[in-house]
Amino acid sequence: MENKTYSIFGAGAAGLYAAWRLLQGKTVKGGDASKMIRKGDILELYDWGDYQFSKKEKGTREAGARVCTWHYKDNPKSSYLELGGMRYSAWDYKKTKNNPNPNGGNNPGHRLVTKTISEIGLEKYSVPFNEAGDPLLSLRAKNMYTSDIDSKNPAPYNVNNYGADAGPDDGFTKIEGVGINVSEDALPPTRKEWCDFYENGKITKDLGDDSIFKKGEKLKDIGYWNLAYDVLGQEGFSYLADGNGYSSNVVNSNSAQSFEVNNEFTPGTLYKTLTIGYSGIFSTLFQEVVKLAKKKGIQFDYHSNTRLRSILENKNVIHFTTASRKAPDKQLDAKTCDAAFLAMGRYAIDLVAQATRYMNKKQGDFDVLNDDKVRLYLESVLMQPSYKIGMFFDSPWWRDDIPSPPKYPAKLNSYFLTQDGVKKLKKDKFPAKYLKAIEAAATAAAQAKIKAEKHKKAYDNSIPTIIDTTYATEVEFLSVAEYIVQANFSYKEQQQITEVAHLDTIGPSATDMPIRQVVYFGDNALHKKGKKVYGILASYDDIKYTTFWKALELGPNKERKIAESQDDQPLQGPRIAPPVMVKMLRQQLASLHFGSQAGYDSVPEPLETRYMDWSLPPFKAGYHAYYSHYNIGDVQQKICKPSQLVKRKDTNLFIIGSTYSNDQAWVEGAFCTAETVLNKFFDIEPIIDDSEYPFICPS
């Protein structure tokens, strides 16, 4: 049998995961083992970028495509910020008395990311990365905490039906209420049920004659912005759009999908990240690929600074051309392979399709990307540009627990007791009878949840527990803990349990200013020696706000010399911000934390400031969302092997990545589409039990 060549284009999450699983996976029972990559075969990995995968592969920036960890002064021992994707939703995959069915459909979390982190030995670096319970808001020049908003202190919006008396996210609940019974906790609890909702979810309420939309109309055929405006009115929509922090959450995407997206950030979700930086997943995956290929006698070739230019199929052979990063539109080489994986987003695929469209084709050439139905499905997603600016300081001037806090500090302390924390308390001789009561309460809460899921009833979350439950204040945490143990802690016991449970949160703060969201990373250096450095994501914004910062990238008295279409800054890495951008950031941060009349000098001069403009090539988007008027399940099933959309064609060209996934703004989506392709078309056994967790939606 002739040796095979499998070519992967894109060395981000999907490309690296696909390479790793091609080498690490096993053929499913009864499957075709010849599809597996074997000794003597060639595995190629091409990427437009040049990542810091190892000491040998130094690159221009840390690994991860739309994930990009940035350390202070590029020193991996120093504090870091995430200028791209930054966390994952943890999955409790270990079977215990309180978690008897970890593979059950109701068990939350990103399962493939969690599993991969465990498989490649990074679990020891995984730590909680939670949002604050009482975030700071600055809207229409009024600064307030979410807990402050009520009928006596409403948000500064003239919202119908007293909507400004509650936090901005209450708008999401009101919109959901037109299609589901929110009062009965009737959000679809599993991925399977959400997939069905995408296609069959309807408006279930009679919205009245004044409403634009009517009872019985399918949500997938309604734009979310249209629906939100209809339900909330102009002021209600403005309050939601400004206060939730993400413009991408209220764009005119598919309403059925938007219901699920805007439910992702609900309280109780346990987010985690890595103390080595989120890019550590991808540098480690690359190193695993190199080791596995060598062990199995497979030739692994990594081609950095090289992009896919065009691609065709002829007589079951994939013919493709490449281009260099220096001359991205000029053909560099012409090659063939047996299977091609396009691990890239919509914009990069569009570029490949354009070049292929105008090629001189010979008899038998099949241009799958330019088939009418394929183009229809490729254009099922909208691109959402994003912009992130990081700053490092020599003090955490924004906190509420420093000697001289700002007028409106970020409340970043929370209390979250884990099972590891319980073990530490046992070791520290915390009273055994108290720990027994605390664990018993956690078991009672877990069993109540299991029972509710079994009978498909709403879970009574009033059952007190402090294990794996977030509390915003020390007072609240201790109050519940003492209620559970039916005793008052001594001063020493208070110190013991709060010290173990104390957890810093990321914030974030949200504002209608162009900085939009501020995320607080603080001092997170892996090695705690030397001077402390504190980092914040000083601006985390998307959609229209990206253009605000773009105009400040060069500074005054300078003309633009590089066309935007040729500026690949996201591949180069975080770019140094000019003084004019830094001063603008300080001005808006001062308004957020010191009040609208504060001067920029209220915020100290940063040690270092850099930005990532994700609206630039080759991504042109920080994330994606589905348009309305599409069957999402059918798109996901067909676009992963687009020749399925063309009669009497079967071409081994595959599209993977988060763009056409169930988790579009997450690494999980990239892993899930890659896993689906390998399971379905290469007979590789699923890495986890997917019976209750479909990696992509059924058609």
Salt bridges, closest charged atoms under 4 A:
ASP41 OD2 - LYS4 NZ 2.85
GLU44 OE2 - LYS335 NZ 3.00
GLU62 OE2 - HIS71 ND1 2.87
ASP74 OD2 - ARG610 NH2 3.40
GLU119 OE2 - LYS115 NZ 3.25
GLU131 OE2 - ARG87 NH2 2.86
ASP134 OD2 - LYS411 NZ 2.89
ASP170 OD2 - LYS174 NZ 2.38
GLU199 OE2 - LYS218 NZ 3.68
ASP221 OD1 - LYS220 NZ 3.53
ASP221 OD1 - HIS629 ND1 3.52
GLU235 OE1 - ARG140 NH1 2.90
GLU288 OE2 - LYS291 NZ 3.10
ASP350 OD2 - ARG346 NE 3.28
ASP365 OD1 - LYS362 NZ 3.86
ASP367 OD2 - LYS361 NZ 3.93
ASP401 OD1 - ARG399 NE 2.76
ASP428 OD2 - LYS424 NZ 3.04
GLU439 OE1 - LYS426 NZ 3.71
ASP504 OD1 - ARG399 NH2 3.00
ASP523 OD2 - LYS528 NZ 3.85
ASP523 OD2 - LYS532 NZ 3.98
GLU564 OE2 - LYS620 NZ 3.56
ASP567 OD1 - ARG575 NH2 3.26
ASP568 OD2 - ARG325 NE 3.26
GLU605 OE1 - ARG586 NH1 2.65
GLU608 OE2 - ARG610 NH2 2.95
ASP613 OD2 - LYS550 NZ 2.55
ASP634 OD1 - LYS638 NZ 2.87
ASP650 OD1 - LYS641 NZ 2.45
ASP663 OD2 - ARG191 NH2 3.20
GLU675 OE2 - ARG21 NH2 2.76
ASP683 OD2 - LYS35 NZ 3.88
